[in-house]
Amino acid sequence: MMHEAASMTGVKKSVIKYRIEVAQKNEPTEKEKAMEKKNDYQQSAFKKYGKVCVLCGFGIHDIVEIAHIDGNNKNHDLKNLVPLCPTCHKMLDVDLIAPDTIKLIRDRPRKANWDKLEKAAQKAAEAGKVSARMHPDDATIWRSGG
């Protein structure tokens, strides 16, 4: 039976025998080992930096990727990893965003300063340009009178 399968597919007997032995030992294949390693460094990076794009704030966890800042996908040092959305990842890869900029943004504290937005809204309201009323969900300024 093994000989028939080998002759039908053009695969050597030794290859089929090796695959059967690997399957029987229940050891992971090279591809499975590589995927496990990939999951390890990705999980470490997500744990350290969060599951949100550090550049634009995109936060759908299943879409955010771990990018290699230096472009070397073999360098899994945490200092070389950063969570990015696919768009920002591509911009890093084609040098539209400098690696030093990514590192700077990744490592700074992420705290929104809502006072800046509120002060700008208050100033505009005093000048009669807009209503000082803020939208409760996204803190955008509502324009008065269209």
C-alpha angles and dihedrals in degrees: 000000000000090000091052092050091048094050093045095053099032091238117140119247091239092058092050091046090050092050091050091050092049091049092049093050088052090223119151117258122237090261091052090048091051091050091049091051090048091051091049096055093040092052090048091051093047090049092051100039105022132243097279129095103261092211107047103011096241105162115184096128097207091057103041111100135202110243128198106232095206092046092242106125090194093061104088096168108139090233087062096050130084134169111241137165114246092260096051090042090056091047089054091047093053094043098249087126118043117235090231090057091052091050092048094050093042093053101043120095112267107224123139115227100214091173089077092058093044092049091050091050092048092049091050091048091052089052088052093240100117142003114267089222111118126209105247096220104049105009094236120153115253112221115229123226096007 
